[in-house]
Amino acid sequence: MRLTLLFIVMLSCAAAYARPRIIMLDDQKVSGDRIELGEVTLLEEWSTPELRKLDTLDLGRAPGPGQAQRINTAFVEQRVYAALGRTGGFDFEAEPIHHVIGDGTCVTAARLCDLAEALVWKETGWERDHVTLTCVRKPRDLWLPRGDYRLAARSLSADYYGSTLIKVVALKDGVEAGSQTVVYNITRRLPAVVAADTLKRGEVITADKLEMRATEITQEYFESRLLTDVDGLIGKKVRRFVARGRALSIDDINDPPAVRRGDTVSVWVRSGAVTVKTDGEAESSGRVGDRIQVETHGRTLWGEIVKDKVVFAEVD
C-alpha cells in the first residue's frame, strides 16, 4: 500500500514538473484568412491561461485555397516568446521550415476532365467506339474558397476535331469564381474509300484499285470531302497522285462540274405548294449537291444542283 501511494506521488510530481511542448505539424491545412498556432501545432502540458494565449496566436496571413506557404520555425518561436513574455521553459519541436496549405473547395483535375468529355459527347452525338479523345494538356486541380459551386463547360474551338480547347468554369451565384482549360486531340474513325494500290494522275479507276476502310479524321473539312461510294468512282479519272492506303476525297477525282458558269440551266422554283419550271443562267460552277446562284427573269436565286444543268430553288 505504501509503495502504491509513493508511486502515485512520484507520477504526480513528474506531471507537475513536465515541461510544456510545442510540436509543429508539417503540411497542415489552414482555414480562414489568418494562420493560428493551434491549427498547425500540438500544444502539450501548458497551463490553461498560457494555452489560451497560444492556441489563437496569429502567425500571419493564410495562403489562398490550395496554395502552399512556408513558415520559418525561428519566426514562430519569436511569436511564442512575445506572447508569453519569456524566452524559455518549454520544448519546441519542429523542422526548420514548416509548410501550410490553404483550405477550400477542391474540384479535382479528374472531375474537370469528366465534365469536358461529357460536353463532347453531348454536343456531337458521336458514338464513342469511333472516336479517340487524347488529353494533351491536363488541367490542375481547381481550388476555390469554401462554398457551393455550379460547374459548367463550353468549347473554345470552332469544332470538335483535332486540337480542341474546353473551358470548365465554377459559378457561384451566376458569377465565374474560377476556371481551368482542358485540351484534347480528337480523332474520328469513319468508313471511306481508300486506294488499295497507288493511283497515278489521269489513271482510270477500276474496282480492284479501291477498298472501304475505317479512316482517321482530324478535321471537319476532311469529313465533308471523303468519298464513301466505291461503285460511283469506277470509270472516273484521277486528278492527282494518290498513295496506296490513303483515303480519297472529291478533290482527287476528275469529276466534271454538272453546271458551269454561264450555262443555261433549267430552274425548278418552288414557292409553297406551287413549283414552276423556267430557264436561267448559272452565275458559278458546281457539282451535283452544290448550291449556286442562278439568274432568272432578272432575279437572282440560290439553288441546289440536282443533275446536269438542272437547279432546284425554293423561295418564300
C-alpha positions in Angstrom: 0.0 0.0 0.0 2.8 2.4 0.9 4.6 1.6 -2.3 1.5 2.2 -4.3 1.0 5.6 -2.7 4.6 6.5 -3.2 4.4 5.6 -6.9 1.3 7.8 -7.4 3.0 10.7 -5.6 6.0 10.3 -7.9 3.8 10.4 -11.0 2.0 13.5 -9.7 5.3 15.3 -9.1 6.6 14.3 -12.6 3.4 15.6 -14.2 3.6 18.8 -12.2 7.2 19.4 -13.4 6.7 18.2 -17.0 8.0 20.8 -19.5 5.4 22.2 -21.9 5.9 21.4 -25.5 5.1 22.8 -28.9 5.2 20.3 -31.8 4.7 21.8 -35.2 2.9 19.6 -37.8 4.1 19.6 -41.4 1.8 20.0 -44.4 -1.2 21.2 -42.4 -4.3 22.8 -44.0 -5.4 26.1 -42.5 -8.8 27.8 -42.9 -9.8 31.4 -42.8 -7.7 34.5 -43.6 -5.1 34.1 -40.8 -2.9 31.2 -39.6 -3.3 30.4 -35.9 -0.7 28.5 -33.9 -3.3 26.0 -32.7 -4.1 25.0 -36.3 -0.6 23.9 -37.1 0.8 22.6 -33.8 0.2 20.3 -30.9 0.3 22.1 -27.5 1.1 19.8 -24.6 1.4 20.4 -20.8 0.6 24.1 -20.9 -1.4 25.8 -18.2 -4.9 27.0 -19.1 -4.0 30.7 -19.2 -1.0 30.1 -21.4 -2.9 27.7 -23.6 -5.5 30.3 -24.3 -2.8 32.8 -25.4 -1.0 30.3 -27.7 -4.0 28.5 -29.2 -5.1 31.6 -31.1 -1.7 33.2 -31.6 -1.7 34.9 -35.1 1.1 33.7 -37.3 0.2 35.9 -40.3 -1.9 35.7 -43.5 -3.1 32.3 -44.6 -2.3 31.2 -48.2 -5.2 31.0 -50.7 -7.1 27.8 -51.3 -4.8 25.1 -52.5 -1.7 27.3 -52.3 1.3 26.3 -50.2 3.2 28.6 -47.9 6.3 28.1 -45.8 6.6 29.2 -42.2 10.1 29.7 -40.7 10.4 27.9 -37.3 12.5 30.7 -35.8 9.8 33.2 -36.6 7.2 31.0 -34.8 9.4 30.8 -31.7 9.8 34.5 -31.6 6.0 35.0 -31.7 5.6 32.4 -28.9 8.2 34.2 -26.7 6.5 37.6 -27.3 3.0 36.2 -26.5 4.2 34.6 -23.2 6.7 37.3 -22.2 9.5 34.8 -21.7 12.3 33.1 -23.7 12.4 29.6 -22.3 10.9 27.0 -20.1 9.4 24.8 -22.8 10.4 22.5 -25.6 9.9 23.4 -29.3 9.9 20.6 -31.8 9.9 21.3 -35.5 11.8 21.2 -38.7 13.5 24.5 -39.8 10.8 25.1 -42.4 7.1 24.2 -41.9 4.6 24.0 -44.7 0.9 25.0 -44.6 -1.8 24.7 -47.3 -4.8 27.0 -47.6 -8.1 25.1 -47.2 -11.1 25.4 -49.5 -13.3 23.7 -52.0 -11.3 21.5 -54.5 -12.6 20.4 -57.9 -10.1 17.7 -58.9 -8.5 17.5 -62.3 -10.2 14.2 -63.0 -13.6 15.8 -62.4 -12.8 18.7 -64.8 -11.8 16.2 -67.5 -15.1 14.2 -67.0 -17.1 17.4 -67.5 -15.1 18.3 -70.6 -15.6 14.8 -72.1 -19.3 14.9 -71.3 -19.6 18.1 -73.3 -18.0 16.5 -76.3 -20.5 13.5 -76.3 -23.5 15.8 -75.6 -22.9 18.3 -78.4 -21.6 15.9 -81.1 -23.8 12.8 -80.5 -20.9 10.7 -81.7 -20.5 7.0 -80.9 -17.7 6.6 -78.5 -16.3 3.5 -80.2 -15.5 5.6 -83.3 -13.8 8.5 -81.5 -10.4 8.9 -79.8 -10.0 11.6 -77.2 -6.4 12.2 -76.2 -5.8 14.7 -73.4 -2.7 16.7 -74.5 -2.9 19.3 -71.7 -4.4 18.2 -68.4 -5.8 20.7 -66.0 -4.7 21.3 -62.5 -7.0 20.9 -59.5 -9.2 23.9 -59.2 -9.1 25.3 -55.7 -11.8 27.7 -54.6 -12.8 29.4 -51.3 -15.2 27.2 -49.4 -18.7 27.2 -50.8 -21.2 25.6 -53.2 -20.5 26.0 -56.9 -22.2 25.0 -60.1 -19.8 23.6 -62.8 -20.3 24.3 -66.5 -18.2 23.6 -69.6 -18.0 25.2 -73.0 -15.9 24.7 -76.1 -13.4 27.4 -77.1 -12.8 25.7 -80.5 -14.7 26.0 -83.8 -15.4 22.3 -84.0 -14.7 19.1 -82.1 -11.8 17.9 -84.4 -8.1 17.9 -83.9 -6.8 20.2 -81.1 -9.9 21.1 -79.1 -10.0 23.5 -76.1 -12.7 23.1 -73.5 -13.1 25.5 -70.6 -14.7 24.3 -67.3 -15.9 27.1 -65.0 -17.1 27.2 -61.5 -20.0 29.5 -60.9 -21.2 30.9 -57.6 -24.5 32.8 -57.8 -24.1 33.0 -61.5 -20.6 34.6 -61.4 -17.5 32.9 -62.5 -15.3 32.1 -59.5 -12.6 30.1 -61.2 -11.8 28.0 -64.3 -9.4 25.5 -65.9 -8.9 24.6 -69.6 -8.7 21.1 -70.9 -7.1 20.5 -74.3 -7.9 17.3 -76.3 -6.8 16.0 -79.6 -9.9 14.5 -81.1 -9.8 11.9 -83.9 -12.8 10.2 -85.6 -12.7 6.9 -87.5 -15.1 6.9 -90.4 -15.6 4.4 -93.3 -14.2 5.8 -96.5 -12.9 4.8 -100.0 -9.2 4.1 -99.8 -6.7 3.4 -102.6 -5.9 -0.3 -102.5 -3.0 0.4 -104.8 -1.1 3.6 -106.0 -3.2 5.7 -108.3 -1.4 7.9 -110.9 -2.6 11.1 -112.3 -5.0 10.6 -115.2 -5.5 6.9 -114.4 -8.9 5.4 -114.9 -10.2 3.9 -111.7 -11.1 0.2 -111.6 -12.7 -1.8 -108.9 -9.5 -3.6 -107.8 -7.9 -0.2 -107.1 -10.3 0.7 -104.3 -11.5 -0.7 -100.9 -13.6 0.5 -98.0 -11.7 1.0 -94.7 -12.0 2.9 -91.5 -10.1 6.2 -91.8 -8.9 8.6 -89.1 -10.2 12.1 -89.5 -8.9 15.1 -87.5 -10.7 18.0 -89.3 -14.3 18.5 -90.2 -13.3 19.7 -93.6 -11.9 16.3 -94.5 -15.1 14.5 -93.3 -17.2 16.6 -95.7 -14.9 15.7 -98.7 -14.5 12.0 -98.0 -15.8 9.5 -100.7 -17.9 6.6 -99.5 -19.3 5.1 -102.7 -16.9 2.7 -104.5 -19.2 1.9 -107.4 -19.7 5.6 -108.1 -15.9 6.1 -108.7 -15.3 3.2 -111.1 -14.5 4.6 -114.6 -13.6 8.0 -113.4 -10.1 9.5 -113.8 -7.7 10.5 -111.0 -6.7 14.2 -111.0 -3.5 13.7 -109.0 -1.2 11.1 -107.5 -2.8 9.1 -104.6 -0.6 6.9 -102.5 -1.6 3.4 -101.5 -3.7 3.3 -98.3 -4.8 7.0 -98.5 -8.4 7.9 -98.3 -9.8 9.5 -101.5 -11.5 12.9 -101.4 -13.6 14.7 -104.0 -10.5 16.7 -104.8 -8.7 13.6 -106.1 -11.3 12.7 -108.7 -11.7 14.3 -112.1 -15.4 14.8 -111.8 -16.5 17.5 -114.3 -19.0 20.0 -112.9 -22.6 19.4 -113.6 -23.1 23.1 -114.2 -20.5 25.6 -115.5 -20.7 29.4 -115.0 -22.6 30.9 -117.9 -24.5 27.7 -118.7 -28.2 28.0 -119.5 -29.9 25.7 -116.9 -33.4 24.5 -116.1 -34.5 26.0 -112.8 -37.3 24.4 -110.8 -38.7 27.1 -108.5 -40.9 26.0 -105.6 -43.0 28.6 -103.6 -45.3 27.0 -101.1 -47.3 24.2 -102.8 -46.5 25.5 -106.3 -43.5 24.5 -108.4 -42.6 26.3 -111.7 -40.1 25.4 -114.3 -38.1 28.1 -116.0 -34.8 28.9 -117.6 -31.9 30.7 -116.0 -28.2 31.4 -116.2 -25.6 29.9 -113.8 -23.5 32.5 -112.1 -21.0 29.9 -110.8 -19.9 26.3 -111.5 -20.6 23.3 -109.3 -21.2 19.6 -109.0 -24.3 17.7 -108.0 -25.3 18.7 -104.5 -23.6 22.1 -104.6 -25.6 25.3 -104.1 -25.0 28.0 -106.7 -26.6 31.3 -107.7 -28.7 31.4 -110.9 -30.3 34.4 -112.6 -33.8 34.0 -114.0 -36.0 36.8 -115.4 -33.9 39.5 -113.7 -34.0 37.8 -110.3 -31.0 36.0 -108.6 -31.8 32.8 -106.7 -29.8 30.3 -104.6 -30.5 26.7 -105.7 -29.1 23.2 -105.4 -27.7 21.3 -108.5 -29.7 18.1 -108.7 -28.3 16.9 -112.0 -26.6 18.1 -115.2 -27.8 21.7 -115.9 -30.7 21.3 -113.5 -31.1 23.5 -110.4 -33.8 23.4 -107.7 -34.6 26.5 -105.8 -37.1 27.4 -103.0 -38.4 30.9 -102.4 -40.7 32.4 -99.8 
